[in-house]
């Protein structure tokens, strides 16, 4: 799994709730840090597997782009009066935040990798 995908799952509500719960268990010494880490790694692995194999639906998003930010290959888009439409449903939101990652692989310094010439 790519490091960027692992980073992305942490912004989900369920991942934040899991991490808070595990932190509480660690603070009361019901589990140790190794157990917490194994839980998070398992969650990350299962999350990636589901996204790769079962998340096949697509949707269309309309609205008004309010703000966007780009830092270290991560894009944040804030869309006002957003509507998400899928094949069967639609959802309206006053404000929608979309987090997206650059598709360009980066080296350890955060710069795009140079393409290698084929011989």
C-alpha positions as CSV (number, residue, x, y, z in Angstrom):
1,X,0.0,0.0,0.0
2,X,1.3,3.4,-0.8
3,X,2.2,5.8,2.0
4,X,-0.2,8.4,0.6
5,X,-3.2,6.1,0.7
6,X,-2.4,5.2,4.3
7,X,-2.3,8.9,5.1
8,X,-5.7,9.4,3.4
9,X,-7.6,6.9,5.5
10,X,-6.7,8.8,8.7
11,X,-9.1,11.6,7.7
12,X,-12.2,9.3,7.8
13,X,-14.6,9.6,10.7
14,X,-14.3,6.0,11.6
15,X,-10.5,6.1,11.6
16,X,-10.5,9.1,13.9
17,X,-13.0,7.4,16.2
18,X,-10.9,4.2,16.3
19,X,-7.7,6.1,17.1
20,X,-9.4,8.1,19.9
21,X,-10.8,4.9,21.4
22,X,-7.4,3.2,21.2
23,X,-5.8,6.2,22.8
24,X,-8.2,5.9,25.7
25,X,-7.4,2.2,26.1
26,X,-3.7,3.1,26.1
27,X,-4.1,5.8,28.7
28,X,-6.0,3.5,31.0
29,X,-3.4,0.7,30.2
30,X,-6.0,-1.7,28.9
31,X,-3.8,-2.2,25.8
32,X,-0.2,-1.4,25.1
33,X,1.2,0.7,22.3
34,X,2.1,-2.4,20.2
35,X,-1.5,-3.6,20.3
36,X,-2.7,-0.1,19.3
37,X,-0.3,-0.1,16.4
38,X,-1.4,-3.6,15.2
39,X,-5.1,-2.4,15.4
40,X,-4.3,0.6,13.2
41,X,-2.2,-1.4,10.7
42,X,-5.0,-4.0,10.4
43,X,-7.6,-1.2,9.9
44,X,-5.4,0.4,7.3
45,X,-4.9,-2.9,5.4
46,X,-8.6,-3.7,5.4
47,X,-9.5,-0.2,4.4
48,X,-7.1,-0.4,1.4
49,X,-8.5,-3.8,0.4
50,X,-12.1,-2.6,0.5
51,X,-11.2,0.6,-1.5
52,X,-9.2,-1.5,-4.1
53,X,-11.7,-4.3,-4.6
54,X,-15.2,-3.2,-3.5
55,X,-15.5,0.6,-4.0
56,X,-16.5,0.6,-7.7
57,X,-19.2,3.3,-7.7
58,X,-18.7,6.8,-9.0
59,X,-20.5,10.0,-8.5
60,X,-20.7,13.5,-10.0
61,X,-20.1,16.5,-7.8
62,X,-21.5,20.0,-8.7
63,X,-21.2,23.2,-6.7
64,X,-19.2,26.4,-6.4
65,X,-15.5,26.1,-5.6
66,X,-14.9,28.3,-2.6
67,X,-11.3,27.6,-1.7
68,X,-8.5,25.2,-2.7
69,X,-5.1,24.5,-1.2
70,X,-2.1,22.5,-2.4
71,X,0.7,21.4,-0.1
72,X,3.1,18.5,-0.4
73,X,1.1,16.8,-3.1
74,X,-2.2,17.0,-1.1
75,X,-5.1,19.0,-2.5
76,X,-7.9,20.3,-0.4
77,X,-11.0,21.6,-2.2
78,X,-13.9,23.3,-0.4
79,X,-17.1,23.4,-2.4
80,X,-20.2,25.5,-1.4
81,X,-23.7,24.3,-2.1
82,X,-22.4,20.9,-3.3
83,X,-24.6,18.2,-4.8
84,X,-23.3,14.6,-5.1
85,X,-25.1,12.4,-7.5
86,X,-24.7,8.7,-8.0
87,X,-26.7,6.2,-10.0
88,X,-29.3,5.9,-7.3
89,X,-29.0,8.8,-4.9
90,X,-28.1,12.4,-4.4
91,X,-26.9,14.3,-1.4
92,X,-26.8,18.1,-0.8
93,X,-24.3,19.8,1.4
94,X,-23.8,23.4,2.4
95,X,-20.0,22.9,2.4
96,X,-18.0,19.9,1.1
97,X,-14.3,19.2,1.7
98,X,-12.5,17.0,-0.8
99,X,-9.0,15.7,-0.1
100,X,-7.1,14.4,-3.1
101,X,-3.5,13.3,-3.7
102,X,-1.2,14.0,-6.7
103,X,-0.8,10.9,-8.9
104,X,2.9,11.8,-9.6
105,X,5.2,9.6,-7.6
106,X,7.7,11.6,-5.5
107,X,11.2,10.9,-4.3
108,X,12.3,11.1,-0.7
109,X,12.8,14.9,-1.0
110,X,9.2,15.4,-2.1
111,X,10.1,16.2,-5.7
112,X,8.6,14.4,-8.7
113,X,10.8,11.5,-9.9
114,X,12.5,12.0,-13.2
115,X,11.5,9.6,-16.0
116,X,14.1,7.1,-16.9
117,X,15.0,6.9,-20.6
118,X,14.5,3.5,-22.2
119,X,17.5,2.1,-24.1
